Amino acid sequence: MTASDPRPVGEDDLHAFVDGRLDPGRRARVEVWLAAHPEAAARVAADREVRDRLRARLAPVADEPIPARLRIANLAGPRRRRIPRGWPNAAAAALLLALGGAVGWVGRGAVPGSAPAEPMTQAAVSAFRTYVVEAAHPVEVRADGSTDLVRWLSARLRRPVVVPDLRAQGFRLMGGRLLPAGDEPAAMLMYDDDRGTRLTLYSRAGPTGGRGVFRYARADDVAAFSWIDAGMSYVVTARTDEARLLQVAEAVDAQASGKREGAR
Amino acid sequence: MDDLAVLIEPQIPALRRYATALLRQREAADDLVQDTLERAIRAWPQRREGDLRAWLFAILRNRYLEGIRRRRGIEVGPEALMEIAEAGVDPEAAVGARDVLDGITALPEEQRSVLLLVAVEDMTYAEVAAVLAVPIGTVMSRLSRARGRMRTFLDQAPTIVTGHLRRVK
């Protein structure tokens, strides 16, 4: 476009004007037009202000040094195999769960020692499948007050374990057990509702720091939500629909993080 | 792999900026960027020629939308509520300088992304169309609506309290 560009000024010109995307000739034409149209000029000024404020507000983020964990070398290397953080990769999670099902379950509650990097969700779902069918001994320590479940699990995990109250979600605590999980044990709590639906909360230490979002995975009829928060990883698993399980996950997350805040 | 780092890493600051504007939680934003980069590395062999920046931003936005679908209400987690509550007593807010991010957070995502990519990331309208996989005309109409609503946001600057109450709900 040149100064002789005869086309009338359009809304696209005004946006391009705000964004500095007009060539000098067209820009001069728009400026002349704006001088004769004060209302449009006021809108353009407001749009410029929004643009400037957004840029100023967000500029510090881009000026920071990038976190080491975002370096391509750190992502593409062997550490990529660690527990995925953050945003869900439903396809991968489903595949891993499917693999878990295909490999099958051997032994009583032991995550195969040869695979410490197995996704936690898979371990949690496997433990769920193993223990929810137990009629006689679904849990190691019953929630009948004879043993302090919280103190026992916290001592064995060497960090405070929260036993969430899920009665508002319709689940009563049955009890808990310890599970081997790589170098450190994992805690598994079991709950049930009035219809006998059982639910497990699997938790263990790591990865350090950070707060991830809920990741959803489903394998056959078993659904699981997993997330990390403040150096702990959590998985809730049940044969129930996604919406109900999400409510449970949110309740657990709220109580676990609330307890931590309260302890400070 | 070094080639990959040389190509992709220069985009990371802008990806973090966009993710932060979308999520408003730094840790969650970096999780989203990390997820985006991991996916980009996996998808690299299948990548066709084209605008690398638009490709990466498209991955990030798609992961963001997927996350929203999976965890409804992510944007209104405890931390987000705390930010809003603090903004209400912010002396700067009291004189009308509301956080401009509150304004864009109230926009529908499709308008918010268009405005961010155009105004903050300096993308051409054609690039934005590539990121969102929509025609340029759609980009322009979303930009118009986003800017219209943001003008209203500026105009309403003194009505801080009602604005916050509406959002916290």
Contacts between the chains, C-beta under 8 A, distances in Angstrom:
chain1	res1	chain2	res2	distance
A	11	B	140	7.5
A	11	B	144	6.3
A	12	B	140	5.8
A	15	B	118	7.9
A	15	B	140	6.8
A	15	B	143	5.7
A	15	B	144	7.3
A	15	B	147	7.5
A	18	B	147	7.8
A	19	B	118	6.0
A	19	B	119	6.9
A	19	B	122	7.9
A	21	B	124	7.2
A	43	B	147	7.9
A	43	B	151	6.3
A	46	B	150	7.6
A	46	B	151	4.5
A	46	B	154	5.5
A	47	B	147	4.9
A	47	B	150	7.5
A	47	B	151	7.0
A	49	B	154	6.5
A	50	B	100	6.7
A	50	B	103	7.4
A	50	B	115	7.9
A	50	B	119	7.2
A	50	B	147	7.0
A	50	B	150	4.5
A	50	B	151	7.5
A	50	B	153	7.8
A	50	B	154	6.7
A	51	B	119	4.2
A	51	B	120	8.0
A	53	B	100	4.2
A	54	B	21	7.8
A	54	B	100	5.5
A	54	B	101	7.9
A	54	B	104	7.0
A	54	B	115	7.5
A	54	B	116	7.2
A	54	B	119	5.4
A	54	B	120	5.3
A	55	B	119	6.9
A	55	B	120	5.5
A	57	B	99	7.2
A	57	B	100	5.4
A	57	B	101	6.1
A	58	B	17	5.0
A	58	B	20	6.7
A	58	B	21	5.7
A	58	B	120	5.5
A	59	B	17	7.9
A	61	B	13	7.5
A	61	B	16	5.5
A	61	B	17	4.5
A	61	B	20	4.8
A	62	B	13	4.0
A	62	B	14	5.9
A	62	B	16	6.7
A	62	B	17	4.4
A	63	B	13	7.4
A	64	B	13	7.5
A	64	B	16	7.6
A	66	B	9	7.3
A	66	B	12	4.8
A	66	B	13	6.4
A	66	B	16	7.0
A	67	B	30	5.9
A	69	B	30	7.3
A	69	B	34	6.3
A	70	B	12	5.6
A	70	B	16	7.7
A	70	B	30	6.7
A	70	B	33	5.9
A	70	B	34	5.8
A	70	B	37	6.4
A	71	B	5	7.1
A	71	B	9	7.0
A	72	B	1	6.9
A	72	B	4	5.5
A	72	B	5	3.8
A	72	B	8	5.6
A	72	B	9	5.9
A	72	B	37	6.8
A	72	B	41	7.0
A	73	B	1	6.9
A	73	B	5	6.1
A	75	B	34	6.9
A	75	B	37	5.4
A	75	B	38	5.5
A	75	B	41	6.2
A	76	B	1	5.3
A	76	B	4	6.9
A	76	B	41	5.3
A	80	B	38	6.7
A	80	B	41	8.0
A	84	B	35	7.8
A	84	B	38	7.7
A	85	B	31	5.6
A	85	B	34	6.6
A	85	B	35	7.8
A	86	B	28	7.3
A	86	B	30	7.9
A	86	B	31	2.7
A	86	B	32	6.4
A	86	B	34	6.0
A	86	B	35	5.1
A	87	B	31	6.0
A	87	B	32	5.4
A	87	B	35	3.7
A	87	B	36	8.0
A	87	B	63	5.0
A	87	B	64	7.8
A	87	B	66	7.2
A	87	B	67	4.9
A	88	B	66	6.9
A	88	B	67	6.5
A	88	B	70	5.4
A	89	B	35	7.2
A	89	B	39	7.5
A	90	B	66	7.5
A	90	B	70	7.4
A	210	B	27	5.5
A	210	B	31	7.1
A	211	B	25	7.9
A	211	B	27	5.0
A	211	B	28	6.8
A	211	B	31	7.9
A	212	B	28	7.8
A	212	B	31	5.6
A	213	B	28	6.3
A	213	B	31	6.8
A	213	B	67	5.7
A	213	B	70	7.7
A	213	B	71	5.1
A	213	B	74	5.9
A	214	B	70	6.7
A	214	B	71	4.5
A	215	B	70	7.3
A	216	B	70	5.1
A	216	B	71	8.0
A	246	B	71	7.6
A	246	B	72	7.8
A	254	B	78	7.7
A	257	B	78	7.1
